[in-house]
Amino acid sequence: VLALFLLVVACALADDRYTTKYDNIDIDTILKSDRLLKNYVNCLLEKGSCTPDGKELKEFEYYL
């Protein structure tokens, strides 16, 4: 019973951390566009300027 309770609490906490902020990003469009893909890669490699989305993506690289 205690394990089930802890599982429910963990699931409830995980729901609070999920964001829908990136649900509308079309990764296929980015990957198919040489220009967009190059801009994101250059941003990540610090060889070019970053868009606001690129800056956020750059923050995620530390978690990978």
C-alpha positions as CSV (number, residue, x, y, z in Angstrom):
1,V,0.0,0.0,0.0
2,L,2.9,2.4,0.8
3,A,4.5,1.7,-2.5
4,L,1.3,2.4,-4.4
5,F,0.9,5.7,-2.5
6,L,4.5,6.7,-3.3
7,L,3.9,5.9,-7.0
8,V,0.7,8.1,-7.0
9,V,2.6,11.0,-5.4
10,A,5.5,10.6,-7.8
11,C,3.1,10.7,-10.8
12,A,1.4,13.8,-9.4
13,L,4.7,15.6,-9.0
14,A,5.8,14.6,-12.5
15,D,2.6,16.1,-14.0
16,D,3.5,19.5,-12.5
17,R,6.8,19.5,-14.2
18,Y,5.6,18.8,-17.7
19,T,5.3,21.8,-20.0
20,T,3.4,22.0,-23.2
21,K,5.7,24.8,-24.4
22,Y,7.3,22.7,-27.0
23,D,4.3,20.8,-28.3
24,N,3.9,23.0,-31.4
25,I,7.5,22.6,-32.6
26,D,7.6,20.8,-35.9
27,I,11.0,19.0,-35.8
28,D,10.5,17.5,-39.2
29,T,10.3,21.0,-40.7
30,I,13.5,22.0,-39.0
31,L,15.3,18.8,-40.1
32,K,14.1,19.2,-43.7
33,S,15.2,22.9,-43.9
34,D,19.0,23.3,-44.5
35,R,18.8,26.9,-43.4
36,L,17.0,26.2,-40.1
37,L,19.1,23.1,-39.3
38,K,22.3,25.0,-40.0
39,N,21.3,27.9,-37.8
40,Y,20.5,25.6,-34.9
41,V,23.8,23.6,-35.3
42,N,25.8,26.9,-35.5
43,C,24.0,28.1,-32.4
44,L,24.8,24.9,-30.5
45,L,28.5,25.0,-31.7
46,E,28.7,28.7,-30.8
47,K,29.6,29.6,-34.4
48,G,26.6,31.8,-35.0
49,S,23.9,33.8,-33.3
50,C,21.0,32.0,-31.6
51,T,17.3,32.6,-31.9
52,P,15.3,32.5,-28.6
53,D,14.4,28.9,-29.4
54,G,18.0,28.1,-30.1
55,K,19.0,29.5,-26.8
56,E,16.5,27.3,-25.0
57,L,17.8,24.3,-27.0
58,K,21.3,25.1,-25.9
59,E,20.2,25.0,-22.3
60,F,19.0,21.4,-22.8
61,E,22.4,20.2,-24.1
62,Y,23.7,20.2,-20.5
63,Y,21.0,17.7,-19.5
64,L,21.9,15.3,-22.3
